[in-house]
Amino acid sequence: MTDTETPTPLAVDAAEDHGADPLTASVRLHEYSRAANPVGRHAPRVPVRQFPASLHADLRTTTVVPLDLSSELGIEGPATSPALSASFVHVEPGEPLTTQPVATSELCFVLAGTGTTSVDDGPGRQVPWEAGDLFVVPAGLRSVHAATTPATFYRVTDEPLLRHLGVAPTARRFPTSRFRGADLRAELARIEADPHALDRNRLSVLMATAEQTRTLTVTNVLWAMYGVVPSGAVQKPHRHQSVALDLILTAPPGCYTLVGRSLSPEGDIVDPVRADWEGGGAFTTPPGLWHAHHNESSEPAYLLPVQDAGLLTHLTALDIRFT
């Protein structure tokens, strides 16, 4: 059976077979082998897609730019994956932005600028931020983002997941939390200085909130990593069932990711798709595909992937593998 073959249902059209009975009007039956895995046919695959820095580089008014793949995914948007929605957000001084997503998690990484976010979190909480900081807000709280200098965020929520489930959050699984850029940079430098650093598949810092004792992730749904690919390095292929929304922080020419379905006997990706890195740009890495990061330049490159790996880890379905 090919990926494009359309399953043939074993018919039950209750409107025809049972009149106007509302209890059978939605009933459909499918032969198992033609319907057990609809991904690639009824459920489109997540594409490898790049979003250039030009989407936010010249913004001069407060606005949200969704990185929207909903039409290609066949779901209600905006959505960058079946579970996550990413966007670039620009906030001008004197033009605050209010957000209140129907989501368990709202994550913002500050690409540029300074300001504060006032969160309607019980008695209220104000989060100061500057370029390099990351903060997370739980369970659909109302937040007012106010810039003191022109500011740009990379923002990710799990709104598409809740939209698909037809639910709204009823409890907060973590507190509003700020990860200071200075702390992330210092921890990454400590990891790089370790004598065994180059023996590791990744040089990176995983962010977590204390409440995620089961998944060790930044929220109960989201996973976030601050990492570096050193000059001349190749981070060998790995794969996982979570979708990665990869934000590139800084990258000289010669940095890229190769993505593909299979590996050669030598451990190389077969017939890969290449995603070139651009500082301030982003791209998607689909679930289940092998991918490897390459830096052929003379300078280090930095990235911040956000994934739905908190959810997949909770379900014990992440299935991360390394060559």
C-alpha positions in Angstrom: 0.0 0.0 0.0 1.4 3.4 -1.0 1.3 6.6 1.1 -1.1 8.1 -1.3 -3.6 5.3 -1.5 -7.0 6.3 -0.2 -8.6 3.9 2.3 -11.8 2.4 1.2 -14.4 2.4 4.0 -16.6 -0.7 4.6 -19.7 1.3 4.4 -21.9 2.4 7.1 -23.7 5.6 6.2 -26.3 5.7 8.9 -28.3 8.4 7.2 -28.9 6.0 4.3 -29.1 2.7 6.2 -30.9 3.9 9.3 -32.9 6.9 8.3 -32.4 10.1 10.3 -31.3 8.4 13.5 -28.9 10.9 15.1 -27.1 8.1 17.0 -25.9 6.5 13.8 -25.4 9.6 11.6 -21.7 9.8 12.3 -20.9 6.1 12.3 -18.3 4.9 9.8 -16.5 1.6 9.5 -13.1 1.0 7.9 -11.2 -2.2 7.1 -8.3 -2.2 9.5 -5.3 -2.5 7.1 -6.6 0.5 5.1 -7.2 2.8 8.1 -4.8 1.8 10.9 -2.2 4.4 9.9 -3.8 7.4 8.1 -0.6 9.5 8.4 0.5 10.7 5.0 -3.0 10.2 3.5 -5.8 11.6 5.7 -3.4 13.2 8.1 -0.7 15.1 6.2 2.9 14.8 7.3 4.7 17.7 9.0 6.9 19.3 6.3 10.4 20.6 6.6 9.8 24.3 6.3 12.0 27.4 6.8 10.8 30.7 8.2 13.3 33.5 7.4 14.4 36.3 9.8 13.0 38.8 7.3 9.5 38.0 8.7 10.4 40.1 11.8 13.6 42.0 10.9 11.8 45.2 9.6 8.8 45.3 11.9 8.1 48.8 13.4 4.7 48.3 15.0 3.4 45.8 17.6 2.3 42.7 15.7 2.2 38.9 15.7 3.5 37.0 12.7 2.3 33.3 12.9 4.5 30.6 11.4 1.4 29.0 10.1 1.4 25.6 8.3 -2.3 24.8 9.1 -3.4 24.6 5.5 -0.7 22.0 4.7 -1.4 20.1 7.9 -5.2 20.1 7.2 -6.1 21.5 10.6 -7.5 24.7 12.1 -4.9 27.4 12.4 -2.7 29.0 13.2 -0.5 25.9 13.7 3.1 25.1 13.0 2.6 21.5 13.9 -0.4 19.4 15.0 0.3 20.3 18.7 2.2 23.6 18.6 1.9 27.1 17.2 5.0 29.3 16.8 5.2 33.0 15.9 7.5 36.0 15.8 6.2 38.8 18.0 7.3 42.4 17.8 6.5 44.9 20.5 7.1 48.6 20.3 7.5 50.9 23.3 4.1 52.4 24.1 2.3 49.7 22.2 1.8 46.8 24.6 0.6 43.4 23.4 -1.9 41.3 25.4 -2.0 37.5 25.0 -4.2 34.9 26.6 -4.0 31.6 24.7 -6.2 28.7 25.3 -3.1 26.6 26.1 -1.3 24.8 28.9 1.9 26.6 28.0 3.1 29.9 26.6 6.9 30.2 25.9 8.7 33.3 24.8 12.3 33.7 23.9 13.5 37.3 23.7 15.5 37.8 20.4 15.9 41.6 20.9 14.9 44.4 23.2 14.0 44.9 26.8 10.7 45.2 28.8 8.4 43.5 31.2 5.4 41.1 31.0 2.7 41.5 33.6 1.0 38.1 34.2 -2.5 37.8 35.6 -1.3 35.1 38.0 -3.2 35.3 41.2 -2.1 38.6 42.9 -0.2 39.4 39.7 3.4 38.9 38.6 5.7 41.0 36.6 8.5 39.4 34.5 11.4 41.6 33.5 13.2 40.5 30.4 16.0 41.3 28.0 17.5 39.8 24.9 18.5 36.2 25.5 16.0 35.5 28.3 13.3 32.9 28.0 10.1 32.8 30.1 7.1 30.5 30.3 3.5 31.2 31.4 1.0 28.5 32.4 -2.6 27.6 31.5 -4.0 30.4 29.5 -3.2 33.3 31.7 -3.6 36.9 30.5 -0.2 38.5 29.9 0.6 42.1 28.9 3.9 42.4 27.2 5.3 46.0 27.3 8.6 47.0 25.7 11.0 49.7 27.0 13.1 49.3 23.8 11.8 47.7 20.5 11.5 44.0 21.2 11.1 40.8 19.3 10.1 37.4 20.7 9.9 33.9 19.4 6.7 32.6 20.9 5.4 29.0 21.1 2.1 27.7 22.6 0.3 24.4 22.5 -3.0 25.9 21.4 -3.4 23.5 18.4 -3.3 20.5 20.8 -6.1 21.9 23.0 -8.1 22.9 20.0 -7.9 19.4 18.6 -9.0 17.9 22.0 -11.8 20.5 22.3 -10.7 21.4 25.8 -9.5 24.4 27.9 -7.0 24.1 30.7 -8.4 23.7 34.2 -5.1 23.6 36.3 -1.6 25.1 36.1 1.2 22.6 36.0 4.1 25.0 36.6 4.5 28.6 37.7 5.4 31.6 35.6 9.2 31.2 35.3 12.1 33.3 33.8 15.3 31.7 32.6 17.9 34.4 32.5 20.0 34.5 29.4 23.1 35.2 31.5 22.5 31.9 33.4 21.9 29.9 30.2 25.1 31.2 28.7 27.1 30.5 31.8 25.8 27.0 32.1 26.5 26.2 28.5 30.1 27.6 28.9 30.5 25.2 31.8 29.3 22.3 29.8 31.7 23.2 26.9 34.6 23.4 29.3 34.1 19.8 30.5 37.0 17.6 29.4 34.5 15.1 28.0 32.4 17.7 26.1 33.4 16.6 22.6 32.4 13.0 23.4 28.8 14.0 23.7 26.2 14.0 20.9 25.0 17.5 22.0 26.5 20.4 23.8 23.4 22.0 25.3 21.4 23.1 28.3 17.9 21.6 28.8 15.5 24.0 30.6 13.1 22.5 33.1 10.6 23.7 35.8 10.7 21.9 39.1 7.2 20.5 38.8 8.2 18.4 35.8 9.8 15.5 37.8 8.6 12.9 35.3 9.6 14.6 32.0 12.4 17.0 33.1 11.0 19.6 30.6 10.3 23.3 30.6 6.6 22.8 30.9 4.3 19.8 31.0 4.0 19.8 27.2 7.0 21.9 25.9 10.7 21.0 25.8 13.3 23.7 25.2 17.1 23.5 24.7 19.8 26.1 24.5 22.7 24.7 22.5 25.8 25.3 20.5 27.4 23.6 17.5 31.1 24.4 17.6 33.1 25.4 14.6 33.8 22.5 12.4 31.5 20.1 14.3 29.0 17.6 13.1 26.3 16.6 15.6 25.6 13.1 14.4 22.1 12.0 13.3 19.4 11.4 15.8 15.6 11.1 15.7 12.5 11.4 18.0 8.8 11.4 17.7 8.3 14.9 18.8 8.1 17.8 16.3 11.0 20.3 16.7 10.5 24.0 16.0 14.1 25.1 15.7 15.0 28.7 16.3 18.5 29.7 15.1 20.0 32.3 17.4 23.3 33.0 15.6 24.8 31.2 12.6 27.6 32.2 10.2 27.3 30.8 6.6 28.1 27.1 6.4 25.7 26.0 9.1 22.8 23.7 8.2 20.7 20.7 9.2 20.2 17.5 7.0 16.9 15.7 7.4 15.9 12.3 6.0 14.0 9.1 6.5 16.8 6.6 6.7 20.5 6.0 7.4 23.1 4.3 5.2 25.2 1.4 6.7 27.8 4.1 7.5 25.3 6.1 9.6 24.8 8.9 7.1 21.4 10.3 6.2 20.1 9.0 2.8 18.7 11.6 0.3 18.5 14.3 2.9 16.7 17.6 2.7 19.0 20.5 3.7 17.8 23.4 5.9 20.4 26.2 5.9 20.7 28.2 9.2 20.0 31.9 9.4 20.3 33.9 12.6 16.9 34.9 13.7 15.2 32.4 11.4 13.4 29.1 12.2 12.6 25.8 10.6 10.6 22.7 11.4 12.0 19.2 11.9 9.3 16.6 11.4 8.8 13.7 13.9 10.5 10.4 13.3 13.1 11.7 10.8 16.8 11.4 11.2 18.5 14.8 11.4 22.1 16.0 11.8 23.5 19.5 12.5 26.6 20.7 10.6 28.9 23.7 11.2 31.4 24.2 8.4 32.3 27.7 9.5 35.0 29.1 11.7 32.7 30.3 14.4 30.2 28.6 16.8 26.5 28.6 16.0 23.7 28.7 18.6 20.2 27.3 18.4 17.0 27.0 20.5 14.7 24.1 19.6 11.2 23.9 21.1 9.4 20.6 20.9 6.2 18.9 22.2 8.5 16.4 23.9 7.1 17.1 27.3 3.9 15.5 26.1 5.6 12.7 24.3 7.8 11.9 27.2 4.8 11.7 29.5 3.2 9.3 27.1 6.5 7.3 27.1 6.4 7.6 23.3 9.3 10.0 22.6 11.5 7.2 21.3 14.7 9.3 20.9 17.5 7.5 19.2 21.1 8.3 18.3 23.5 6.8 15.8 
